[in-house]
Amino acid sequence: MSHYNPFRYGNPVPPEHFKGHKSELRRIIGRIVNAGESTLITGPFRCGKTSLLQYVSDSNLKSTLYGEKAHQLIFSYLEVATLGSEFDQAQFWSRALETFQDYINTGDIAPSLSEAYQVCQQEQFGNYVLEKLIAEIKKVNLRLVLLLDGFDGLLHHKVLNSTEFFGGLRQLASLSKGALALLITGNTPLVQLNQQTQHFNRTGSPYFNFMDEVILGPLAEGDIDELLRLADDRFTEDDRCFIKNIAGGHPYLLQLTASILWDIYEDGEDDDAMERQQNAGRVLYDQVKEKLNKTWESWDENMQKIFVSIALVALEKPLKIRHIDIKSINQEINRYKMELHELKQYGFLKTDEMGNWQVYPGIFLRFIGDKVKPKYRGKQPDENIPKPSKFSFLRKLGL
């Protein structure tokens, strides 16, 4: 067994270590290969959006992922957060096309393509000359895949949050006949992205209706098991259950929890399994509670309401809360089908074998527990209510 910590949770996961999301990858790669269609990738905090961009554009995997179409694809990556607040359209495209410029400078290409790019530079990357460049890309049977990471940051950009920029981007992609495909990531769902730019085009169709949305939800059970196998025989079966309960299917939380528990084993401070897991739960919560709070604040009132309601069903006995009418709560929850579906897609809820809703990942129960404790403080606890075994992991969260 290796003695270094095999779990990664800080920087994006290198392509060779990227795991899971097989169906989402098939869909994204299919859209790139088949017709050069554009895609928005959304998901919860630290769900692997940047890692996925690096995976699908990795030069070492190009032939494996794209087969005979690999030589036609040119990937160009831009992290939107690196753009200065005063960046204009010309500076944006100059940065976004740096990889394409390298391709022109080093590849054996048609002179017309190089000339079209030079014209773009001379004309400050106006929409008209960009259209000409994309047309030349089409003529030589190439496809430019523009990867824009953190795209929704442009919604607050001082210069680029404009009709000219968003309208131009839509026109270039939608009329390119597959020569330009956008692959963008963000925390803003497609519906909200269209709503937040609709004021630029009040009478027209939404700016981003030419895109499809792919949500990076929780990892599948098999992918979680594959990830935890990196620990070899260091983790017990109880450790693995603990990690799954607390981290759910969230890639970042899984990697972080496993890393914390690995280091606790390495330090050798806790010999008792319960103490090790309790310690890991405390460390995990301290590191992620701000991220959980930002997620919470991003939800509307209805989503917060049903999430708390579902959490209370789990927290009723561990927190010794009295007078919770679980039947009424379940009836109320089922009124919000759209919100339930969205929370499940993003990996914050799941259903058990009986069809009952549960908070997923469990670390969010600690967050909700901290929120509801003051409300019930001072109420007479019912000491006869045991902590049920199905929620025993809550003890490791201090609940």
TITI-562269 format. One record per residue (C-alpha): residue number from 1; residue in one letter; chain; x, y, z. Coordinates in steps of 0.02 Angstrom, whole numbers, plus 50000, padded with zeros to 5 digits. Each point is the difference from the previous one (the first is absolute). Last residue first. Layout:
REM TITI-562269
    i  aa  ch      X      Y      Z
  NUM   a   A      X      Y      Z
...
//
This chain:
REM TITI-562269
    i  aa  ch      X      Y      Z
  399   l   A  48712  50786  50802
  398   g   A  50189  50021  50017
  397   l   A  50038  49946  49823
  396   k   A  50059  49828  50055
  395   r   A  49837  49982  50094
  394   l   A  49913  50031  49833
  393   f   A  50079  49838  49935
  392   s   A  49876  49905  50108
  391   f   A  49859  50057  49886
  390   k   A  49940  49825  49949
  389   s   A  50039  49942  50178
  388   p   A  49865  50109  50075
  387   k   A  50047  50117  50143
  386   p   A  49885  49946  50139
  385   i   A  49847  50098  50056
  384   n   A  49971  49973  50186
  383   e   A  50091  50159  50049
  382   d   A  49862  50107  49922
  381   p   A  50075  50172  50005
  380   q   A  49909  50145  50084
  379   k   A  50017  50150  49885
  378   g   A  50136  50123  50052
  377   r   A  50085  50006  49830
  376   y   A  49879  49954  49859
  375   k   A  50022  50152  49892
  374   p   A  50183  50016  50047
  373   k   A  50033  49823  49937
  372   v   A  49923  50030  49828
  371   k   A  50148  50082  49912
  370   d   A  50136  49893  50078
  369   g   A  49902  49845  49952
  368   i   A  49985  50064  49822
  367   f   A  50190  50008  49987
  366   r   A  50022  49832  50087
  365   l   A  49870  49927  49881
  364   f   A  50101  50068  49853
  363   i   A  50141  49882  50050
  362   g   A  49878  49859  49955
  361   p   A  50022  50021  49813
  360   y   A  49858  49972  49954
  359   v   A  49847  50050  50101
  358   q   A  49868  49864  49987
  357   w   A  49833  49984  49911
  356   n   A  49893  49845  50027
  355   g   A  49972  49883  49852
  354   m   A  50005  49842  50105
  353   e   A  50171  49948  49933
  352   d   A  50067  50172  50046
  351   t   A  49983  50160  49898
  350   k   A  50139  50124  49970
  349   l   A  50034  50183  50037
  348   f   A  50147  50119  49982
  347   g   A  50073  49922  49842
  346   y   A  49968  50137  49873
  345   q   A  49870  49896  49911
  344   k   A  49914  49960  50166
  343   l   A  49989  50184  50047
  342   e   A  49928  50038  49827
  341   h   A  49870  49862  50010
  340   l   A  49944  50051  50173
  339   e   A  49984  50181  49944
  338   m   A  49891  49950  49852
  337   k   A  49893  49883  50104
  336   y   A  49960  50126  50136
  335   r   A  49830  49940  50061
  334   n   A  50078  49836  50055
  333   i   A  50087  50086  50145
  332   e   A  49838  50057  50080
  331   q   A  49930  49824  50010
  330   n   A  50163  49937  50072
  329   i   A  50000  50138  50131
  328   s   A  49820  49961  50047
  327   k   A  50045  49817  50029
  326   i   A  50156  50047  50098
  325   d   A  49904  50107  50125
  324   i   A  50145  50061  50107
  323   h   A  49936  50029  50178
  322   r   A  50165  49968  50087
  321   i   A  50180  50022  49946
  320   k   A  50119  49880  50086
  319   l   A  50146  50059  49891
  318   p   A  50042  49821  49947
  317   k   A  49814  49957  49996
  316   e   A  49930  50138  49889
  315   l   A  50158  50024  49898
  314   a   A  49957  49882  49856
  313   v   A  49822  50064  49980
  312   l   A  50065  50176  50031
  311   a   A  50117  49985  49849
  310   i   A  49854  49971  49882
  309   s   A  49912  50156  50065
  308   v   A  50161  50101  49993
  307   f   A  50023  49954  49817
  306   i   A  49817  50037  49963
  305   k   A  50013  50176  50069
  304   q   A  50169  50041  49926
  303   m   A  49941  49950  49827
  302   n   A  49842  50103  50020
  301   e   A  50094  50154  50061
  300   d   A  50121  50003  49853
  299   w   A  50168  49914  50006
  298   s   A  50165  50096  49980
  297   e   A  50008  50034  50187
  296   w   A  50007  49814  50038
  295   t   A  50141  49973  49877
  294   k   A  50096  50143  50078
  293   n   A  49968  49925  50172
  292   l   A  50061  49829  49946
  291   k   A  50159  50080  49933
  290   e   A  50024  50090  50166
  289   k   A  49971  49837  50095
  288   v   A  50130  49907  49896
  287   q   A  50162  50002  50099
  286   d   A  49928  50002  50176
  285   y   A  49879  49863  49951
  284   l   A  50138  49886  49935
  283   v   A  50106  50021  50156
  282   r   A  49853  49957  50113
  281   g   A  49949  49849  49896
  280   a   A  50179  49935  49994
  279   n   A  50012  50011  50190
  278   q   A  49837  49907  50019
  277   q   A  50062  49870  49877
  276   r   A  50162  49970  50093
  275   e   A  49910  49999  50168
  274   m   A  49875  49870  49939
  273   a   A  50140  49890  49931
  272   d   A  50099  50004  50165
  271   d   A  50188  50008  49982
  270   d   A  50005  50188  49976
  269   e   A  50168  50089  49990
  268   g   A  50081  49890  49867
  267   d   A  50055  50149  49897
  266   e   A  49983  49898  49841
  265   y   A  49826  49939  50050
  264   i   A  49947  50180  50028
  263   d   A  50081  50045  49834
  262   w   A  49897  49869  49908
  261   l   A  49840  50062  50086
  260   i   A  50033  50177  49939
  259   s   A  50039  49942  49823
  258   a   A  49844  49892  49993
  257   t   A  49893  50146  50057
  256   l   A  50081  50117  49874
  255   q   A  49988  49880  49852
  254   l   A  49819  49958  50038
  253   l   A  49954  50181  50033
  252   y   A  50079  50053  49834
  251   p   A  49917  49861  49900
  250   h   A  49824  50022  50075
  249   g   A  49916  49831  50004
  248   g   A  49953  50008  50184
  247   a   A  50140  50074  50105
  246   i   A  49935  49956  50174
  245   n   A  49913  49836  49962
  244   k   A  50128  49942  49870
  243   i   A  50147  50040  50113
  242   f   A  49922  49909  50149
  241   c   A  49957  49849  49893
  240   r   A  50180  49992  49940
  239   d   A  50065  50013  50178
  238   d   A  49883  49859  50055
  237   e   A  50069  49891  49859
  236   t   A  50173  50035  50070
  235   f   A  50116  50125  49919
  234   r   A  50187  49961  49989
  233   d   A  49976  49849  49888
  232   d   A  50028  50087  49833
  231   a   A  49966  50185  50028
  230   l   A  49982  50027  49813
  229   r   A  49854  49880  50012
  228   l   A  49899  50148  50061
  227   l   A  49992  50071  49823
  226   e   A  49941  49836  49924
  225   d   A  49866  49984  50133
  224   i   A  49939  50176  49963
  223   d   A  49996  49961  49814
  222   g   A  49896  49844  50032
  221   e   A  49877  50096  50107
  220   a   A  49974  50131  49865
  219   l   A  50078  50172  50023
  218   p   A  49882  50141  50044
  217   g   A  49941  50126  49871
  216   l   A  50096  50085  49861
  215   i   A  49857  50083  49907
  214   v   A  50007  50008  49810
  213   e   A  49908  50144  49917
  212   d   A  49975  50014  49813
  211   m   A  50039  50160  49908
  210   f   A  49914  50091  49857
  209   n   A  49878  50076  50125
  208   f   A  50143  50105  50069
  207   y   A  49948  50175  49950
  206   p   A  49815  49978  50039
  205   s   A  49883  50033  49852
  204   g   A  49963  50178  49951
  203   t   A  49887  50137  50065
  202   r   A  50097  50044  50157
  201   n   A  50173  49974  49930
  200   f   A  50126  50077  50120
  199   h   A  49875  49984  50143
  198   q   A  49998  49812  49969
  197   t   A  50179  49982  50065
  196   q   A  49959  49949  50179
  195   q   A  49851  49895  49947
  194   n   A  50102  49903  49873
  193   l   A  50134  49958  50127
  192   q   A  49863  49959  50126
  191   v   A  49926  49868  49885
  190   l   A  50173  49934  49957
  189   p   A  50047  49970  50182
  188   t   A  50128  50119  50078
  187   n   A  50149  49918  50085
  186   g   A  50101  50005  49841
  185   t   A  50086  49903  49863
  184   i   A  50011  50031  49813
  183   l   A  50032  49887  49852
  182   l   A  49973  50105  49845
  181   a   A  50009  49918  49829
  180   l   A  50061  50095  49848
  179   a   A  50011  49919  49826
  178   g   A  49836  49909  50027
  177   k   A  49899  50093  49870
  176   s   A  50069  50165  50070
  175   l   A  49830  50085  50009
  174   s   A  49959  49952  50181
  173   a   A  50177  50026  50065
  172   l   A  50041  50168  49922
  171   q   A  49825  50067  50024
  170   r   A  49993  49955  50185
  169   l   A  50170  50075  50035
  168   g   A  49954  50159  49907
  167   g   A  49839  50021  50098
  166   f   A  50093  49973  50164
  165   f   A  50136  50125  49954
  164   e   A  49900  50134  49913
  163   t   A  49856  49994  50122
  162   s   A  50114  50027  50150
  161   n   A  50076  49923  50155
  160   l   A  50171  50010  49917
  159   v   A  50045  50170  50071
  158   k   A  49975  50003  50189
  157   h   A  49987  49813  50019
  156   h   A  49859  49942  50113
  155   l   A  49915  49878  49881
  154   l   A  50175  49956  49937
  153   g   A  50029  49902  50160
  152   d   A  49866  49882  49933
  151   f   A  50133  49926  49885
  150   g   A  50100  49919  50140
  149   d   A  50108  49902  49877
  148   l   A  49981  50044  49816
  147   l   A  50057  49857  49889
  146   l   A  49996  50046  49815
  145   v   A  49994  49849  49886
  144   l   A  50061  50050  49827
  143   r   A  49952  49876  49865
  142   l   A  50100  49969  49842
  141   n   A  49942  49952  49826
  140   v   A  50108  50127  49905
  139   k   A  49844  50094  49945
  138   k   A  49925  50000  50175
  137   i   A  50152  50087  50073
  136   e   A  49986  50127  49860
  135   a   A  49819  50034  50048
  134   i   A  50054  50023  50181
  133   l   A  50126  50131  49945
  132   k   A  49871  50091  49895
  131   e   A  49879  50003  50147
  130   l   A  50140  50070  50108
  129   v   A  50023  50137  49870
  128   y   A  49818  50054  50020
  127   n   A  49997  49984  50190
  126   g   A  50148  50117  50024
  125   f   A  50162  49920  50054
  124   q   A  50101  50161  50010
  123   e   A  50001  50026  49811
  122   q   A  50187  49968  49981
  121   q   A  49992  49844  50109
  120   c   A  49850  49932  49907
  119   v   A  50086  50036  49835
  118   q   A  50150  49898  50060
  117   y   A  49882  49855  50041
  116   a   A  49924  50005  49826
  115   e   A  50173  50000  49922
  114   s   A  50053  49847  50099
  113   l   A  49843  49909  49943
  112   s   A  50024  50052  49819
  111   p   A  50178  49934  50002
  110   a   A  49934  49822  50025
  109   i   A  50084  49912  50143
  108   d   A  50160  49903  50039
  107   g   A  50001  50033  50186
  106   t   A  50118  50098  50113
  105   n   A  49944  50181  49985
  104   i   A  49819  49961  49963
  103   y   A  49987  49878  50145
  102   d   A  50082  50126  50116
  101   q   A  49870  50128  49945
  100   f   A  49863  49875  50042
   99   t   A  50075  49976  50173
   98   e   A  49998  50189  50026
   97   l   A  49821  50014  49936
   96   a   A  49914  50039  50165
   95   r   A  50131  50127  50049
   94   s   A  49987  50101  49839
   93   w   A  49813  49973  50004
   92   f   A  49982  50079  50172
   91   q   A  50121  50141  49961
   90   a   A  49901  50050  49845
   89   q   A  49835  49987  50095
   88   d   A  50057  50117  50139
   87   f   A  50094  49959  50160
   86   e   A  49977  50138  50130
   85   s   A  49956  49884  50145
   84   g   A  50151  49892  49961
   83   l   A  49973  49825  49936
   82   t   A  50073  49864  50110
   81   a   A  49829  49951  50069
   80   v   A  49944  49951  49825
   79   e   A  50121  49854  49993
   78   l   A  50034  49973  49815
   77   y   A  50034  49837  49909
   76   s   A  50022  49971  49812
   75   f   A  49972  49828  49925
   74   i   A  50031  49969  49815
   73   l   A  49909  49849  49930
   72   q   A  50022  49932  49825
   71   h   A  50141  49879  50044
   70   a   A  49888  49914  50130
   69   k   A  49858  49961  49879
   68   e   A  50066  49824  49965
   67   g   A  49982  49953  50183
   66   y   A  49935  50138  50114
   65   l   A  50030  49937  50177
   64   t   A  50145  49881  49973
   63   s   A  50082  50108  49867
   62   k   A  49994  50154  50112
   61   l   A  50052  49917  50162
   60   n   A  50182  50056  50000
   59   s   A  49950  50173  49938
   58   d   A  49884  50030  50147
   57   s   A  49848  50102  49945
   56   v   A  49864  49887  50070
   55   y   A  50094  49974  50164
   54   q   A  50049  50182  50028
   53   l   A  49820  50054  49979
   52   l   A  49944  49861  50118
   51   s   A  50123  50056  50133
   50   t   A  49933  50177  49986
   49   k   A  49822  49939  50031
   48   g   A  50049  49879  50138
   47   c   A  49863  50022  50131
   46   r   A  50091  50137  50095
   45   f   A  49839  50094  50039
   44   p   A  49841  49927  49926
   43   g   A  49972  49966  49815
   42   t   A  49996  50078  49828
   41   i   A  50073  49957  49831
   40   l   A  49932  50103  49855
   39   t   A  50016  49918  49829
   38   s   A  50024  50055  49820
   37   e   A  49976  49888  49849
   36   g   A  50143  49957  49881
   35   a   A  49892  49879  49902
   34   n   A  50047  49823  50044
   33   v   A  50166  50019  50089
   32   i   A  49966  50139  50125
   31   r   A  49823  49944  50041
   30   g   A  50057  49821  50020
   29   i   A  50141  50053  50116
   28   i   A  49877  50090  50113
   27   r   A  49873  49858  50003
   26   r   A  50129  49864  50026
   25   l   A  50081  50102  50138
   24   e   A  49834  50023  50090
   23   s   A  49969  49813  49992
   22   k   A  50173  49960  50068
   21   h   A  49993  50126  50144
   20   g   A  50129  49899  50098
   19   k   A  50185  50018  50029
   18   f   A  50139  50121  49947
   17   h   A  50169  49935  50058
   16   e   A  50087  49996  49829
   15   p   A  49919  50166  49956
   14   p   A  50079  50088  50150
   13   v   A  49874  50046  50136
   12   p   A  49977  50188  50016
   11   n   A  50096  50074  50146
   10   g   A  49954  49976  50182
    9   y   A  49912  49834  50032
    8   r   A  50117  49858  49959
    7   f   A  50005  49830  50089
    6   p   A  50151  49886  49985
    5   n   A  50083  50051  50166
    4   y   A  50176  49928  49995
    3   h   A  50045  49840  50090
    2   s   A  49957  49882  49857
    1   m   A  49936  49827  50045
//
